[in-house]
Amino acid sequence: MKDLILKIKDEHSDFLWDESRKTGNAEYISFPKSNSEIINILKFAYSNQINITVQGSLTGIVAGAVPNDGIILNLSKLNKINQVEIIDENLAYITVEPGALLSDIRKSIEDTGYFFPNDPTETSASIGGMVASNSSGALTYSYGSIRPWIQYIEVALSNGDTLCITRGEHFATENDFSLTTTDGNIISGTLPQVPSVDIKSTAGYYIRPNMDLIDLFIGMEGTLGIITNITLKLTKKPNDVAGIVVFFPNEELAIDFVKYIRGEDNFEDLSANAIEYFNSGALNLVNKMKTEREIFKEIPPIKPEYKSAIYIEFHRDSEDEIEESIGLLMEILEHINISDDDTWCAFTPQELEKLKIFRHAIPESVNLLIGEIKKKEPTLTKLSTDMSVPNDKLEWIFNMYNKDMQENNLMYVIFGHIGNNHLHVNIIPQSKEEFLLGKKIYLKWAKEVTDNNGSVSAEHGIGKIKKDFLNIMFNKEQISDMLELSKKFDDKSILNNGNLF
Ligand SMILES: Cc1cc2nc3c(=O)[nH]c(=O)nc-3n(C[C@H](O)[C@H](O)[C@H](O)COP(=O)(O)OP(=O)(O)OC[C@H]3O[C@@H](n4cnc5c(N)ncnc54)[C@H](O)[C@@H]3O)c2cc1C
């Protein structure tokens, strides 16, 4: 055990924080290289009642992998990627260890003709962290979150026992569930009655009557067990991909455009694969950063009359199908009097890469700006929302965000997954007072979004910093029932203690 668990030293300081920039504490750290090492550490921690915090790549933004105390279990060395197993023309499987990085998995399947359509932007994320967070991204509009792409998982429980769950093999009966561990122990009980939202959400446990029980472990933020092995589903790689950015003179027109391409108001659904949004604050920020930072120089100038932009991506089987989709898109643009001069189109991988730089420039620019502000006021951080609402609340949420930001004179940008009515508002506070005001507004938004059948967290999760939001979305009894459910799997609550509850 001595070689397996190390005392924390200064050299481990980078394992005490994640992309939320919250810093934590721990006494020990371990980098297991096999499942049996994980089981040994779990048995040791369980018998000594020591908390364990699981880490993938630490790219999470809700401090889920930031420890409060105890042992850090960093899975970066468990990163084996097996060969693709072809099932048919449209389906293949790949089995990977939890520490495997998304970028490495993508590389390993590059030439197979299959692809893994989950894209949480940050490709250095580990697959274990992605499953534990039910990660999403731009392609979630058409391919869903990571959930449907998980075929099999192994979950090490806090007492050292293991669950092996294949999709389609273990279902709840209404709300009753029962699972048998590899040691032959039965874990059974009743799933809590919680309101299930039918929109993009990863707030709290995924619970549905008659659910496939594999889904309980996707998005559980490491509170039920440690995911030690994963089989992913892969789908056929599209033959042709096109990306188009359309610029608009105002926000209203951009929202109408989104509704039309989604097939609302009697328009034909264009079956887009990604629909992303950028408001005027985001476009201004990119223009400003272009002049200041070398990495953004390749982005073409954005005209000052452009007040918002939408990025659309099409995945198709042939050039003809791409042309057909673009043709339909141009018809809609003509209908709303937008010229094709006000678009950027990308058809080759190189052109698509340039559009990616533009899209990534927004969160990167916000982080750079916050970095500058932090030099003057180190306690300030970016305030970033992750809420989603049903289709018919899209205009409503835009109005609420803009009104509250403008009335309070705060600097902000809005960008993100408009196809799923899931926008990230980033407030860039200039002072402590603005930071506190921003936080107050966020709590108010969480209440309003919940009242309008939305989710307080569509993709980033709750972790340690959004628990107030979870307490708004669920009542005390529901939260307490979820905690009781977690104790069926982790009776001493030693795993990722401080996440969710
Ligand atoms: C610039 C940027 C953009 C991003 N964009 C998106 C986006 O578009 N969509 C999106 O969904 N996310 C996004 N993220 C967030 C982040 O990349 C994802 O949440 C990712 O899934 C986290 O993976 P990770 O390996 O870094 O996990 P970590 O941060 O290490 O951990 C995340 C959580 O999972 C738990 N965990 C990790 N591994 C395991 C395991 N094997 N078993 C059990 N629990 C485990 C941790 O304890 C923690 O609670 C973004 C992050 C950045 C920095």
The ligand as an ORCA input file, in Angstrom:
! r2SCAN-3c Opt
* xyz 0 1
  C     -12.563     24.772    -22.560
  C     -13.525     23.733    -22.031
  C     -14.679     23.466    -22.749
  C     -15.582     22.497    -22.283
  N     -16.703     22.256    -23.022
  C     -17.552     21.286    -22.615
  C     -18.688     20.961    -23.416
  O     -18.946     21.558    -24.464
  N     -19.504     19.982    -22.966
  C     -19.265     19.298    -21.799
  O     -20.051     18.405    -21.458
  N     -18.204     19.596    -21.028
  C     -17.347     20.556    -21.402
  N     -16.257     20.843    -20.628
  C     -16.092     20.172    -19.318
  C     -15.229     18.901    -19.292
  O     -14.321     18.838    -20.332
  C     -16.085     17.661    -19.243
  O     -16.902     17.689    -18.086
  C     -15.297     16.329    -19.217
  O     -16.237     15.314    -19.376
  C     -14.521     16.079    -17.935
  O     -13.583     15.022    -18.148
  P     -12.279     14.880    -17.229
  O     -11.580     13.634    -17.553
  O     -11.463     16.113    -17.283
  O     -12.967     14.733    -15.786
  P     -12.533     15.318    -14.402
  O     -12.616     16.799    -14.405
  O     -11.259     14.732    -13.963
  O     -13.737     14.723    -13.527
  C     -15.057     15.093    -13.765
  C     -15.962     14.334    -12.781
  O     -15.960     12.945    -13.085
  C     -15.482     12.183    -11.962
  N     -14.701     11.086    -12.518
  C     -13.626     11.172    -13.334
  N     -13.242      9.960    -13.729
  C     -14.082      9.071    -13.131
  C     -14.193      7.660    -13.138
  N     -13.374      6.888    -13.859
  N     -15.160      7.092    -12.387
  C     -16.028      7.847    -11.666
  N     -15.962      9.186    -11.626
  C     -15.012      9.792    -12.354
  C     -14.689     13.166    -11.147
  O     -14.591     12.770     -9.809
  C     -15.504     14.424    -11.334
  O     -16.621     14.407    -10.503
  C     -15.323     21.805    -21.064
  C     -14.152     22.073    -20.360
  C     -13.257     23.015    -20.822
  C     -12.014     23.263    -20.032
*
